[in-house]
Amino acid sequence: MNPIALARVTRRLFAAALLGTAVSAHAQLAIEITGAGANQIPVAITEFGGDAGTSRALTSVIRSDLERSGLFRLVNANGVAMTETTAVDYAGWKSTGADALAAGSLGGSADGRLEARFRLYDINRQGNLGGAIYTTAVPQLRAAGHRIADYIYEKLTGEKGVFSTRIAYVYKTGGRYELRIADSDGQNAQTALASREPIISPAWSPDGSRIAYVSFENKKPIVFVHSLASGGRQVVANFKGSNSAPAWSPDGSRLAIVLTKDGSSQIYTLAASGGGLTRLTTSAGIDTEPQFSADGGTIYFTSDRGGSPQIYRVSSRGGAVERVTFEGSYNVSPRPSPDGRSLAFITRRDGRFQLAVMDLQSRQVQTLSDSSGRDESPSFAPNSRMIVLATEAGGRGVLSAVSIDGRIRQRLSVPAGDIREPAWGPFLK
């Protein structure tokens, strides 16, 4: 394997401003990448045609995305500039070790914006793998780069890329809590909500337009649904006692939540607008952390009804409950994968709380994290390849990401403050 791919790569990624207030320098998000896929694809990204500075900014995003995925080895293009119409010297590029080549240009469009054009080539088969044109503006140039990287990723791996997706997380410094939304690489962080009281359990709606979360701003846990476009929010669960752990149904019409209004914590569903409350579980223990399966037919949840915290599932319409986890005395925070094949959860092994994943067909369990801290809040990428979670490093909260096979690892942190409660957003529509 190329030694560059095995080296630790550290990048400083800067958060952008929202509502006219820049995220301060001490809150910059850093991504540290270690490990790589078993069979990396060697790919060359040439310098795009057009204005040198702007084009270089675009290709930098594309290269960074592909590199941090762990599935690609970037071949040095040696400063070669090519557009999408330049004839390809297949023999020359093959001698560099590249299996694929991307070339393009950035120019003006009729409406005064920018057009990012590119083509992707198969060097070994000497063929054109396709291309696209994305219309953008300078402030959205990084978004165009993410979309090009997604295109390359899908063409070369057969899976959809997630570079254009977003993550939500809770950032805490001093006595201030912020719900932040950032690009998948940690850039362009924006504060959707700031409060002196805790914010927990953010959950993306399936279309990515809203986030449900729990806020303690009224001195008790209440479930809100927040529109990211308008900034408006709606209380959807403010019953007697605790209201917590919102999770969206795949069609976005309902939420599963946890209420204590009738005694102990039990699972309910209600309309995303707040009506039509239905109780789903009834037990003498604590039922919590509900999550819908990919098809919406099942809800996974954590319960101590058997004496220790374990993961169970029940039909989303209610009925008989089935236990899912049997290894160990502590398994919590179930997160079914979007492709329906896996279940991520937190398990306690030798006193450590670690990320594990279960193959739902074979029921085989693999521990993915090597953390000595306390892992929590796992969340799948929408293509089911990566899992982001909260953990600890140096006595403070950081985010970590690991591939479903455990080979690729990333860590996201800020120099000052804690990061918790990550949620990976859906594919952009």
PyMOL commands that set and color helices and strands:
alter all, ss='L'
color gray80, all
select helices_A, chain A and resi 3-6+25-27+52-68+90-95+138-157
alter helices_A, ss='H'
color red, helices_A
select strands_A, chain A and resi 9-13+17-18+21-22+29-34+41-45+49-50+72-74+100-108+114-122+127-136+166-173+176-183+190-195+199-204+210-215+222-227+233-237+243-248+254-259+266-271+278-279+287-292+298-303+310-315+321-323+331-336+342-349+352-359+365-367+376-380+386-393+396-403+409-413+418-424
alter strands_A, ss='S'
color yellow, strands_A
deselect
rebuild
show_as cartoon
